[in-house]
Amino acid sequence: MQYVDEFRDPELAKALLAQIRETISQWPHPITRPLQIMEVCGGHTHAIFKFGLDRLLPQEIEFVHGPGCPVCVLPMGRIDACLEIAARPEVIFCTFGDAMRVPGRHGSMLDARRRGSDIRIVYSPLDSLKIAQDNPDKQVVFFGLGFETTMPSTAMTLQQAKLRGLKNFSLFCQHITIVPTLRCLLEQEDVRIDGFIAPGHVSMVIGCTPYQPLCDEFEKTLCGDRF
């Protein structure tokens, strides 16, 4: 397949690995601990394990798995807030399916739905607008979640709600931006990350420029890559 087979060239892979090993052997100072590279995106983590990249690289290089899933790094209190909103009898609460099983202090949204809360899984924020149109006597709340990749669709949904004059649509916005997330990691004293593989989808949306101040301040290297 075009644009895929080119990345499955074993000779090219061997040449790149040899180049990496040579670079490590010529490192300007002794390597006393593994060089830690964080792949921020879960898609990259999947690719690393699928193709055994962690086993191919020299022992001086170690992959650290990053906060690639916005659901996984969401504070527990935000789920509690979702449950509180969804428990109101006048509310239809809409969310992506991957948030349904995330536990809060009083269970998950899946548990809340079993208890009677009207919580519905949508595949697009625009689906929640259709629910709002079909249920004018209910307040429909969409749980806006995700990194920069999902923010445009949430913003478009808000624009559409305004254009359609919907008064019974609300947004519980819990979007997360990637640069402050990485900054929070680097500010931890026990974190010793030497470089980052930036998330592919997010970097397609924001480019590489927003990462530059972070790299300059903490003297870290970051590489943007696809899946």
Phi, psi and omega in degrees: 000134181299139180073359176245310182301328181299333181268006179243029180277109183297326180292320177295319179298317179297320180295319179294319179296320178297322179293320178296315180297321179295320178298317179296319182293336181256019181302137188292345178215160182301137177267106185268348177211160179299140173286120186266122176244122180264121169270114189288326188268139177296332176296322176292320178302316179300316181295321180300314181284325181299318184258006175066030183296328180294334180271340181278329184286156177300155182295346179284353180244130182231131176275136174242127185278129188262185184276058186286346182252113181296334177291321184291331183263006180287129177301145183301327181298333179290324176293320177301320179295322176300315181296322180294317179294315184294336182287345180289133186296336182272001188254137163251118185258124183248137182209161170287152186297330184289350178267351188295326186263359182290124185281139167253192180290338182240034179099187182257175176292331175296319176296318181296323178294323176296329180280355175120352178293141180274086181247125185238140177273130176239155180258349177210147176303330180295335176299326181290332175293320178297320178296320179295320178294323182280346182229069184295341180271002180243153172265114182265124182244124177260132180274097181283114187219145176131170176279196184301341181294328183259351180299318180301320180292325176294317179297319179296323179296319177297319178298317180294322178298320179292316180297325181275355179069031181283122179261353184249027178240131179227160179238126170262095191272117177228038177292151182235136176262148191284323185296312176299329177295315178293323178299317179301320178295314184291337180280351178283131185295330184269004178265128184233053181281133181263337180193166183233145162258111187290151179294135186295308184295316179299317182293332174294330181277314188258347185077192182259344184302318181299338180281339190301313179301324179294315179296320181292315184294317185260001179055052179243154177261139179226135179237127176272138184212161175271185178274000000 
